[in-house]
Amino acid sequence: MKRSLVAMATFALVAGACTAGGGDATPSAIDTGTAVSHAPVTIEMWTAWTSKAEIEDFNKVIAAFEEAYPWITVNTVKNVDDTKLLAAINSGTSPDAVLSFSTDNVGKFCSTGAWEDLTPFIESSGFDLSQFPQSVSDYTTYAGSRCALPWLTDAYGLYYNTDMFEKAGITEPPKTTSELFEAAKKLTVFNPDGSIKVAGFVPYLGTYYSGNTMSPFATMYGVQWYNDDGTTAVNTDPAWKALAEWQKQFVDFYGYGNLQKFVAGQGDEFGSENDFQTGRVAMMIDGEWRTSENFIGDPPAVPYMTAPIPVWDENADMYGMGQIGGTIIGIPKGSPNPDEAWLLVSWMATDTPTLVFASNLLRNVPTTLDSMGSSDLDLTPQFQTFLDIFTNPNSYNKGASEIGAADQDLMAGFFADWQAGDVSDLQAGLDDVAQQINDQLAQASAP
């Protein structure tokens, strides 16, 4: 899914309006039999899509729902991030249903009651949760509350330029992080003045590349974000130190200043000037949506293949795994028509023809067992990689917390200083970030 929207929602608004598990919708089953007459109703779904083309594609899905439930008309609204949604909830002007890209915020949505706990709807309708793989169930629930359902998902893998690999004499994609480093050295081309002409791989955190953010990098090392007692593990799990040391060594190979200049010249992530698509980088971590003709083109802008992300050498037996987690849908607190909204979100989450159609259209991974096994899926070798990553038992989402994406933001800030050479004591720096995360966790859970 095109991730041009990154929601950094402020949840202070909702804290005073919602309480943990504080949903107020009482479901009543709607008789959907063909012989039953229904009064026409219009419901509104707010979405995180940002462009006209995206909402037009999404409305093709909605049209199928309206055909299945002809008395319901759905009005879709684009470009609504979580901050706008929460302001509406607090002001008593919620939409009926919502679609968000912010998987990280499930913990907040559920714990504050900003999104309704769907358990009563599930129980009253006999909804079958076994349709979803366990990994999907994990990232749509928090602390016993299921306030979201999945609608397609993302998986992150390695994209690599096959022509560049052949010219460099590299016969297969790197499987470990040390192999990634060595391959990048062979693939990198420097200009006469020492600046970077082609980067084998960009280890710089903070570029626009979807994969050059904290969570995909951390997934390569299989890091643990939280301990069993709910406190953060960023200063105790040795994988964090290993990740930091590897990344800094990689940055030093290029030179921090060199990398800064290189990323300053980056092209539009979601346009034809994307650095991988122009041959400016030989390898990158990105999501499955890049395989779409709307992004990399048809025929592709460059000859390429995909593979699972490389993993820490100590976890070599886990190769094939990756980060997963994608779009979520739900019913916000104060939904004017929660029963009709439930029909919409439950249908979107489970209707196999629709999920397959949307997957083929948007090039996202379908999220039910039936849709993943459909013979109607348009499977290219490049896209198949991401289905394999999604079904790998070691693939995971970092897990939700009551502070949303704040843990990633704090770690990203630390790594920005680290890669710049501004951190002299790695352990002390990680201890400091851990304290900040734990302080925010304590504040979020305070009565």
LOBA-65981 format. One line per 4 residues: number of its first residue (from 0); their letters; for each residue x, y, z of C-alpha. Coordinates in Angstrom, 2 decimals. Layout:
NUM	a	X/Y/Z ~ ... $
//
This chain:
0	mkrs	0.00/0.00/0.00 ~ 1.28/3.40/-0.84 ~ 2.55/4.77/2.45 ~ 2.70/8.43/1.57 $
4	lvam	0.82/9.17/4.77 ~ 2.62/8.60/8.05 ~ 0.33/9.37/10.97 ~ 2.01/10.72/14.07 $
8	atfa	-1.21/11.11/15.97 ~ -1.52/13.07/19.22 ~ -3.62/11.05/21.62 ~ -3.80/13.57/24.45 $
12	lvag	-7.16/14.63/23.04 ~ -8.72/11.24/23.39 ~ -7.42/10.49/26.86 ~ -10.08/12.60/28.51 $
16	acta	-12.90/11.41/26.32 ~ -12.41/7.64/26.31 ~ -11.54/5.09/28.90 ~ -9.90/1.71/28.50 $
20	gggd	-12.38/-0.54/26.75 ~ -14.76/2.41/26.79 ~ -16.75/1.55/23.69 ~ -20.43/2.53/23.78 $
24	atps	-21.89/0.72/20.75 ~ -24.44/-1.99/21.46 ~ -24.67/-4.22/18.41 ~ -27.97/-5.45/17.05 $
28	aidt	-27.87/-8.05/14.30 ~ -29.17/-6.88/10.95 ~ -31.22/-9.41/9.01 ~ -29.51/-9.41/5.61 $
32	gtav	-31.87/-11.89/3.98 ~ -32.96/-11.04/0.47 ~ -36.63/-11.06/1.48 ~ -36.12/-8.39/4.12 $
36	shap	-36.86/-4.76/3.33 ~ -34.46/-2.12/4.64 ~ -34.72/1.63/4.85 ~ -31.90/3.27/2.84 $
40	vtie	-28.98/4.44/4.93 ~ -25.78/6.33/4.09 ~ -22.66/5.70/6.12 ~ -19.33/7.49/6.00 $
44	mwta	-15.90/5.89/6.03 ~ -12.86/8.04/6.63 ~ -9.67/6.76/5.03 ~ -5.96/7.53/5.08 $
48	wtsk	-5.68/7.51/1.27 ~ -4.11/10.75/0.13 ~ -4.68/10.95/-3.61 ~ -7.61/10.99/-6.00 $
52	aeie	-6.31/7.87/-7.77 ~ -6.08/5.94/-4.48 ~ -9.62/6.76/-3.43 ~ -10.89/5.92/-6.92 $
56	dfnk	-9.31/2.47/-6.63 ~ -10.71/2.05/-3.12 ~ -14.17/3.04/-4.30 ~ -14.11/0.08/-6.70 $
60	viaa	-14.06/-2.09/-3.59 ~ -16.83/-0.08/-1.95 ~ -18.98/-0.50/-5.06 ~ -18.91/-4.27/-4.55 $
64	feea	-20.07/-3.82/-0.94 ~ -22.94/-1.58/-2.05 ~ -23.96/-4.25/-4.54 ~ -24.00/-6.85/-1.77 $
68	ypwi	-25.94/-4.52/0.57 ~ -27.99/-2.35/-1.80 ~ -29.76/-0.34/0.92 ~ -26.40/0.98/2.19 $
72	tvnt	-24.54/3.80/0.47 ~ -20.95/4.44/1.57 ~ -19.44/7.90/1.35 ~ -15.63/7.64/1.46 $
76	vknv	-13.48/10.54/2.61 ~ -9.76/10.61/1.84 ~ -6.74/12.14/3.57 ~ -7.92/11.73/7.16 $
80	ddtk	-5.07/10.95/9.53 ~ -5.42/9.73/13.09 ~ -5.15/13.19/14.61 ~ -8.16/14.42/12.60 $
84	llaa	-10.08/11.29/13.48 ~ -9.44/11.64/17.21 ~ -10.47/15.29/17.15 ~ -13.76/14.21/15.55 $
88	insg	-14.30/11.49/18.16 ~ -13.77/13.98/20.98 ~ -16.10/16.51/19.42 ~ -18.88/13.98/18.94 $
92	tspd	-18.68/14.03/15.14 ~ -17.27/10.56/14.44 ~ -17.68/8.88/11.06 ~ -19.31/5.47/10.91 $
96	avls	-16.16/3.53/10.03 ~ -12.48/4.25/9.57 ~ -9.42/2.97/7.69 ~ -5.95/3.73/9.04 $
100	fstd	-2.37/2.91/8.08 ~ -1.26/3.28/11.71 ~ -0.84/-0.28/12.91 ~ 1.45/1.11/15.62 $
104	nvgk	-1.52/2.92/17.15 ~ -3.67/-0.16/17.75 ~ -2.56/-0.13/21.39 ~ -3.87/3.38/21.83 $
108	fcst	-7.03/2.83/19.82 ~ -7.93/-0.19/21.94 ~ -6.78/0.94/25.39 ~ -8.49/4.35/25.22 $
112	gawe	-11.69/3.12/23.62 ~ -11.15/5.48/20.69 ~ -12.07/2.53/18.47 ~ -14.89/0.27/19.61 $
116	dltp	-14.05/-3.17/20.96 ~ -15.43/-5.39/18.21 ~ -15.93/-8.42/20.47 ~ -19.69/-7.81/20.95 $
120	fies	-20.15/-7.53/17.18 ~ -18.09/-10.67/16.62 ~ -20.10/-12.63/19.16 ~ -23.52/-11.43/18.02 $
124	sgfd	-22.79/-12.15/14.35 ~ -20.90/-15.42/14.81 ~ -17.89/-13.96/13.03 ~ -15.11/-16.51/12.48 $
128	lsqf	-11.72/-15.21/13.60 ~ -9.96/-18.37/12.44 ~ -10.03/-16.90/8.93 ~ -6.95/-14.86/9.86 $
132	pqsv	-3.40/-16.10/10.43 ~ -2.21/-15.67/14.01 ~ 0.20/-12.89/13.03 ~ -2.72/-10.80/11.75 $
136	sdyt	-4.73/-11.41/14.91 ~ -1.74/-10.29/16.97 ~ -1.44/-6.85/15.42 ~ -5.18/-6.07/15.46 $
140	tyag	-5.62/-6.63/19.21 ~ -4.22/-5.14/22.38 ~ -4.56/-6.17/26.04 ~ -7.52/-8.43/25.33 $
144	srca	-9.40/-5.93/23.21 ~ -9.95/-6.46/19.49 ~ -10.72/-3.00/18.21 ~ -9.54/-3.51/14.61 $
148	lpwl	-9.75/-5.90/11.70 ~ -7.15/-6.18/8.94 ~ -7.69/-5.09/5.37 ~ -4.73/-6.31/3.34 $
152	tday	-1.26/-6.02/4.80 ~ 2.33/-5.11/4.03 ~ 5.49/-7.16/4.17 ~ 8.99/-5.75/3.78 $
156	glyy	11.61/-7.41/1.62 ~ 14.82/-6.70/-0.29 ~ 14.67/-5.28/-3.82 ~ 17.80/-5.76/-5.91 $
160	ntdm	18.88/-4.75/-9.41 ~ 19.68/-7.98/-11.26 ~ 21.83/-6.28/-13.94 ~ 24.00/-4.67/-11.28 $
164	feka	24.31/-7.98/-9.48 ~ 25.45/-9.72/-12.66 ~ 28.02/-7.04/-13.44 ~ 29.39/-7.27/-9.89 $
168	gite	29.56/-11.05/-10.05 ~ 27.00/-11.54/-7.30 ~ 24.96/-14.66/-7.97 ~ 22.32/-14.50/-5.21 $
172	ppkt	20.79/-11.95/-2.85 ~ 22.46/-11.53/0.54 ~ 20.90/-13.56/3.32 ~ 22.70/-12.07/6.32 $
176	tsel	23.54/-8.53/7.32 ~ 27.26/-9.17/6.88 ~ 26.58/-10.44/3.35 ~ 24.50/-7.33/2.70 $
180	feaa	27.44/-5.14/3.72 ~ 29.89/-7.03/1.49 ~ 27.50/-7.01/-1.49 ~ 26.91/-3.27/-1.07 $
184	kklt	30.67/-2.61/-1.20 ~ 30.91/-4.45/-4.54 ~ 27.88/-2.66/-5.96 ~ 28.83/0.86/-4.88 $
188	vfnp	30.29/3.23/-7.46 ~ 32.11/6.40/-6.36 ~ 32.63/9.50/-8.46 ~ 36.21/10.75/-9.06 $
192	dgsi	35.77/13.27/-6.24 ~ 34.85/10.49/-3.81 ~ 31.13/11.23/-3.75 ~ 28.64/8.42/-4.21 $
196	kvag	27.40/7.80/-7.74 ~ 25.59/4.52/-7.08 ~ 24.99/3.21/-3.56 ~ 24.95/-0.54/-3.16 $
200	fvpy	22.64/-0.07/-0.18 ~ 21.85/3.04/1.85 ~ 22.35/2.40/5.59 ~ 21.33/5.95/6.49 $
204	lgty	18.25/6.05/8.72 ~ 15.97/8.97/8.06 ~ 15.74/8.95/4.27 ~ 12.38/8.81/2.59 $
208	ysgn	12.86/5.15/1.64 ~ 10.07/3.19/3.32 ~ 12.58/0.59/4.48 ~ 15.02/3.13/5.94 $
212	tmsp	12.99/3.61/9.06 ~ 13.46/2.17/12.51 ~ 11.16/-0.85/12.43 ~ 12.32/-2.50/9.16 $
216	fatm	15.97/-2.07/10.16 ~ 15.26/-3.46/13.62 ~ 13.45/-6.46/12.13 ~ 16.65/-7.52/10.33 $
220	ygvq	18.14/-8.13/13.75 ~ 14.98/-9.68/15.22 ~ 15.11/-7.24/18.11 ~ 12.88/-7.43/21.15 $
224	wynd	11.04/-4.19/21.80 ~ 9.41/-5.10/25.11 ~ 9.97/-7.37/28.08 ~ 7.28/-9.60/29.53 $
228	dgtt	6.63/-7.04/32.28 ~ 5.80/-4.36/29.69 ~ 9.01/-2.35/30.05 ~ 11.18/-1.72/27.02 $
232	avnt	14.01/-4.04/26.05 ~ 15.92/-1.58/23.83 ~ 18.77/-1.38/26.36 ~ 18.86/-5.04/27.39 $
236	dpaw	18.36/-7.10/24.23 ~ 21.89/-7.54/22.75 ~ 20.44/-7.45/19.23 ~ 19.97/-3.69/19.60 $
240	kala	23.67/-3.11/20.20 ~ 24.56/-5.44/17.34 ~ 22.24/-3.51/15.01 ~ 23.74/-0.18/16.05 $
244	ewqk	27.32/-1.37/15.58 ~ 26.57/-2.87/12.16 ~ 24.75/0.21/10.97 ~ 27.49/2.58/12.13 $
248	qfvd	30.17/0.49/10.42 ~ 28.11/0.64/7.23 ~ 27.68/4.42/7.51 ~ 31.42/4.86/8.10 $
252	fygy	32.19/2.92/4.91 ~ 30.45/5.60/2.88 ~ 31.25/8.50/5.16 ~ 28.49/10.28/7.02 $
256	gnlq	28.90/13.50/5.05 ~ 28.91/11.57/1.78 ~ 25.66/9.86/2.69 ~ 24.07/13.14/3.67 $
260	kfva	24.88/14.58/0.26 ~ 23.67/11.45/-1.50 ~ 20.30/11.31/0.23 ~ 19.85/15.05/-0.32 $
264	gqgd	19.67/14.25/-4.04 ~ 17.08/11.51/-3.70 ~ 14.15/11.37/-6.09 ~ 10.45/11.19/-5.24 $
268	efgs	9.77/7.97/-3.32 ~ 6.42/7.33/-4.96 ~ 7.22/8.70/-8.41 ~ 9.25/7.61/-11.39 $
272	endf	12.35/9.25/-9.90 ~ 12.56/6.80/-7.02 ~ 16.25/6.04/-6.46 ~ 15.92/2.30/-7.01 $
276	qtgr	13.89/2.79/-10.17 ~ 16.48/5.17/-11.62 ~ 19.40/2.89/-10.77 ~ 20.79/5.23/-8.15 $
280	vamm	20.75/2.44/-5.56 ~ 21.32/-1.25/-6.24 ~ 19.44/-2.66/-3.24 ~ 16.78/-1.34/-0.91 $
284	idge	14.27/-2.55/1.64 ~ 10.69/-1.75/0.67 ~ 7.16/-3.04/0.81 ~ 5.31/-5.22/-1.65 $
288	wrts	3.43/-2.29/-3.20 ~ 6.58/-1.30/-5.09 ~ 5.95/-4.25/-7.42 ~ 2.82/-2.52/-8.75 $
292	enfi	2.89/-1.10/-12.25 ~ 1.80/2.17/-10.63 ~ 5.21/2.31/-8.96 ~ 7.99/0.34/-10.61 $
296	gdpp	6.13/0.25/-13.92 ~ 5.11/-2.36/-16.47 ~ 7.53/-3.24/-17.89 ~ 9.64/-2.47/-14.80 $
300	avpy	11.83/0.63/-14.86 ~ 14.83/-1.54/-13.98 ~ 15.50/-5.29/-14.10 ~ 14.92/-6.48/-10.55 $
304	mtap	14.01/-9.27/-8.21 ~ 12.93/-9.43/-4.61 ~ 14.05/-11.53/-1.66 ~ 13.48/-11.67/2.09 $
308	ipvw	15.40/-9.12/4.15 ~ 18.87/-10.21/5.30 ~ 19.02/-11.23/8.94 ~ 21.63/-10.94/11.67 $
312	dena	24.25/-13.63/11.18 ~ 23.45/-15.09/14.59 ~ 19.86/-15.62/13.36 ~ 20.78/-17.06/9.96 $
316	dmyg	18.32/-19.92/10.42 ~ 15.48/-17.37/10.49 ~ 16.15/-16.14/6.96 ~ 12.87/-15.77/5.11 $
320	mgqi	11.14/-13.79/7.84 ~ 10.31/-10.11/7.75 ~ 8.24/-7.28/9.14 ~ 4.51/-7.45/8.52 $
324	ggti	1.59/-5.19/9.36 ~ -0.67/-3.03/7.28 ~ -4.00/-1.31/6.93 ~ -6.53/-1.61/9.75 $
328	igip	-10.25/-0.90/9.75 ~ -12.65/-0.36/12.61 ~ -15.59/1.47/14.14 ~ -14.76/4.69/16.02 $
332	kgsp	-16.37/5.60/19.32 ~ -19.58/7.47/18.61 ~ -20.22/5.90/15.21 ~ -23.72/7.04/14.14 $
336	npde	-24.49/3.69/12.47 ~ -22.35/1.03/14.16 ~ -24.37/-1.96/12.92 ~ -24.05/-0.94/9.28 $
340	awll	-20.41/-0.05/9.92 ~ -19.88/-3.59/11.22 ~ -21.36/-5.01/8.03 ~ -18.86/-2.92/6.07 $
344	vswm	-15.69/-3.65/8.05 ~ -16.45/-7.37/8.53 ~ -17.20/-7.73/4.82 ~ -14.05/-5.85/3.80 $
348	atdt	-11.94/-7.99/6.11 ~ -13.21/-11.37/4.90 ~ -14.83/-11.29/1.46 ~ -12.44/-13.42/-0.60 $
352	ptlv	-13.25/-12.07/-4.11 ~ -12.89/-8.53/-2.82 ~ -9.60/-9.18/-1.05 ~ -8.19/-10.86/-4.15 $
356	fasn	-9.44/-8.04/-6.38 ~ -7.94/-5.40/-4.06 ~ -4.66/-7.31/-3.77 ~ -4.33/-7.53/-7.55 $
360	llrn	-5.25/-3.85/-7.93 ~ -3.09/-2.40/-5.14 ~ -0.40/-5.13/-4.94 ~ -0.84/-5.65/-1.21 $
364	vptt	-0.80/-8.97/0.63 ~ -4.28/-10.41/1.30 ~ -5.04/-11.18/4.93 ~ -7.26/-14.25/5.11 $
368	ldsm	-6.24/-17.85/4.61 ~ -8.76/-18.29/1.79 ~ -7.67/-15.19/-0.11 ~ -3.99/-16.08/0.18 $
372	gssd	-4.72/-19.44/-1.40 ~ -6.89/-18.12/-4.21 ~ -5.98/-19.17/-7.75 ~ -7.17/-15.74/-8.90 $
376	ldlt	-4.26/-13.93/-7.26 ~ -1.98/-12.31/-9.83 ~ 1.34/-13.74/-8.73 ~ 4.58/-12.51/-10.25 $
380	pqfq	7.85/-13.91/-8.88 ~ 8.61/-10.52/-7.34 ~ 5.24/-10.38/-5.56 ~ 5.35/-14.03/-4.48 $
384	tfld	8.31/-13.15/-2.26 ~ 6.08/-11.06/-0.05 ~ 3.43/-13.75/0.29 ~ 6.22/-16.10/1.40 $
388	iftn	7.46/-13.53/3.93 ~ 3.94/-13.02/5.26 ~ 3.37/-16.75/5.78 ~ 6.81/-17.36/7.32 $
392	pnsy	6.20/-18.35/10.97 ~ 9.04/-16.08/12.16 ~ 7.65/-12.93/10.53 ~ 6.22/-10.48/13.01 $
396	nkga	4.99/-7.00/13.78 ~ 6.84/-5.17/16.53 ~ 3.77/-5.19/18.72 ~ 1.45/-2.52/20.00 $
400	seig	1.81/-0.38/23.08 ~ -0.13/2.44/24.66 ~ 2.38/5.00/23.36 ~ 1.83/4.16/19.71 $
404	aadq	4.81/5.01/17.50 ~ 6.57/7.06/20.18 ~ 8.99/4.20/20.92 ~ 10.08/4.09/17.29 $
408	dlma	10.36/7.88/17.16 ~ 12.62/7.92/20.21 ~ 14.81/5.15/18.83 ~ 14.98/6.87/15.44 $
412	gffa	16.13/10.05/17.15 ~ 18.83/8.14/18.97 ~ 20.03/6.43/15.79 ~ 20.15/9.79/14.01 $
416	dwqa	22.65/10.97/16.62 ~ 24.44/7.62/16.60 ~ 25.02/7.48/12.84 ~ 26.26/11.10/12.93 $
420	gdvs	28.93/10.14/15.45 ~ 27.39/12.20/18.25 ~ 27.04/9.29/20.71 ~ 30.21/8.30/22.53 $
424	dlqa	28.76/5.58/24.79 ~ 26.35/3.23/23.03 ~ 25.05/1.48/26.16 ~ 24.55/4.74/28.02 $
428	gldd	22.66/6.12/25.04 ~ 20.39/3.08/24.88 ~ 19.81/3.30/28.63 ~ 18.72/6.90/28.22 $
432	vaqq	16.24/6.07/25.44 ~ 14.90/3.15/27.48 ~ 14.22/5.49/30.37 ~ 12.33/7.88/28.08 $
436	indq	10.21/5.05/26.67 ~ 9.47/3.65/30.11 ~ 8.53/7.10/31.39 ~ 6.05/7.52/28.55 $
440	laqa	4.63/4.05/29.17 ~ 4.12/4.86/32.84 ~ 2.43/8.15/31.98 ~ 0.13/6.49/29.43 $
444	sap	-1.01/3.82/31.89 ~ -1.47/6.20/34.84 ~ -5.10/6.50/36.01 $
//
